[in-house]
């Protein structure tokens, strides 16, 4: 029988199919459903610093008529922030008590101090690893690309110093040299890299003439760049790669593993097809392995990574050459 176990962030996973961070992973019931359907791990809903801050301010504003003193307002805002953070910490603790698979909190903050504070508290609650979900929109023309890269590096240094559990960073493609940054992240102590993150895109509502959130769910067409970059980097570094964008069928999961990923994170596929899709993907991976006589994932993870094929330039030139041949 095919063995689906894999190692990601130095954690043993019973399956390479894990449930990625999304609103779905914000409840214990959904986390249990993911495990029951064969997920190898769960990444909790991202803790957004801005959301905690906004909720705390709303609480203060709603009580402003009863608090004429600024000290009272500051106390209430701090207490409200603690309340929302404690709710998330309780989810981490409850998940660790109820699940047998790794539990990975996700942090999405905009100040380094908050990142470090939250990371420490997650580790104290028993989290198996931490996923840093970081994205900088360099809309200020005074900020250079080097400064943006330095922000990432400072964040990782602070987080790595603060906690001893494995760290993964979930990033986008907006780097002038993504390959260089991946090597920098490795040197700074990152254990895993998730490619790639997706954020709500801004759009315009033509009826209200206001800015509105754009499409959140991804599509299968999004997977090609994830596949390419995992194949380019998996055999060059010792960090573990998780595929995150464009995972909409079992074939794509298998391709990511062949390219060098240790696991694939599902979000949109579970939204569209339900938690049962996790089990279907696991069954499809087993069938693929039986067909090709692979007894374990290690038999084929990374076999087509760039460093391991006879014509490594194919991963860099394949798309261009295909277009030229039409």
Secondary structure, 3 states (H helix, E strand, C coil): CCECCEEECCEEECCCEEECCCHHHHCHHHHHHHHHCCCCEEECCCEEHHHHHHHHHHHHHHCHHHCCCHHHHHHHHHHHHHHHHHHHHHHHHHHHHHCCCEEEEEEECCCHHHHHHHHHHHHHCCCCEEEEECCCCCCCCCCCHHHHHHHHHHHHHHHHHHCCCEEEEEECCCCCCHHHHHHHHHHCCCCEEEECCCCCCEEEECCCCEEEECCCCCCHHHHHHHHHHHHHHCCCCCCEEEECCCCCCHHHHHHHHHHCCCEEEECHHHHHHCCHHHHHHHHHHHHHHHHCCCCEHHHCCCCCCHHHCCCCCHHHHHHHHHHHCC
